[in-house]
Amino acid sequence: MRHHFYLVSPGVTAPDTVGAMLMTVAGISWGVYSLLGRGVADPLAAIANNFIFCVPLVVAVNLVFPGDNHLTFGGVVFLAEEVTPRLLAASFATLGGVWLVLAQRAKSARSPHDVFGDV
């Protein structure tokens, strides 16, 4: 049996060059961001700060391109996206990861070493 692997589905055209280049830059940028964040003492606080710091940029871009902004609460509600097992699994994995991080932080905050020190 022969297997063929495609970057895009057969019959679908390749992405345009500008879009492909922007996605490449985004991927490389995310990799650099992740590598730079490895040495941060409190990664959760650093990410929260980075999101706060990007708010002025988001506001500026939305002011420059007012017709292109979309306020979305979720693809299901505002885009009429179909609820599929894939969407549910992705949502569960994402929210489960957030829950694990927060649960671990709460657990370490209640550690006896935090309250009494090394006894």
N, C-alpha and C positions, 0 to 999 in steps of 0.2 A: 504494500500500500504506500502510495506517495503522499507526502504531506507538503503543502505549500504554505509559507508564512508571508503575510502581507503587512506593510505598515498601514495601509488603508485597505478597505474592502475592495474586492475585484469590481471593476466597473466604476468606482468612485474616483474622481480626479484628485490629483495631488493638491495639497494646500498651496496657496499662493506664496511666492517667495518672501514677501514682506512679513506675512503671518508666521511662516516657518522661522524666519530670522528672529522675530520678536519672541517666539516661544523658546528658541535656543538661548537667547539672552536671558530670558526669565529663568530657565532651568539652571544656567551657569550662575546667575545671581543668587538663586536660592541655595545652591551648593556652597558658594562662598559665605553666605549669611550663616548657614549651618556650621561650617567649619570655624568661623569666627566666634560663634556662640558656644563652642565646646568649653572654653575656659572661663565662662561666666559663673560667678559664685551662686547667683540665684536666677536660673534660666526663666522661670515662670514670671518673675517680676520684670526681667529684661524684655521679654516678649510683650508683656502688657504695656511697658513704657514705649516700646517701638510702635505698637498700634496707636497709642495716644499721640506720639510724635508725628504719625502720618496723617492725622486728621486735618491739619491745615492744608496739606497737599491735596487731599481728596476734595476739600471744600473749594480750593482754588480751581482744580480741574473741572468740577461741576459748575462753577461760575463761568468758566471759559466755554464749556460745551453744555449749555443748559438743556438742550433737547435730547441729549444722549444719556442722561442719568436715570436710573431706575431704582426705586426703593423696593427691596424685596425682603420679605419675611421668610420665604421659602419657595422653592420652585413649584411645589405642589399647590400652594395657595394662589400665587400670583401669576404663574406661568402655565397653570393647568397641566403640570407634569404628572405623568402617570405613576402611581405608586406601584413599584415593582419589587420583587425580592432583592434585586441588586441595590435599589435605593434604600430599602430597609436595612440590608446588611451594611452598607456604607455608613448610614446614619448611626447604627448600633455600634460599629467599630469606632467611629469618631467620638461619639458621646461616651462610650465605654473607656476610651483612652483618657479623655478629660476627667472622668470620674476616678480612674485609677490614680492619676496624678494628685487630684485633690484629696482622695482618701489617704494616700501615702503621706501627704503633707500634714493632714490632721493627725494621723497616727504618730508621726515623728514629733509633732508639737506636744503630744500627751506622753511622750517618753519619760520615764522616771529620771533619766540623766538630765533632761531639760529642767526638771523641777528641783531635784536634789543634788545634781552634779554627780561626779564620780564618787560613790560611797564605798 
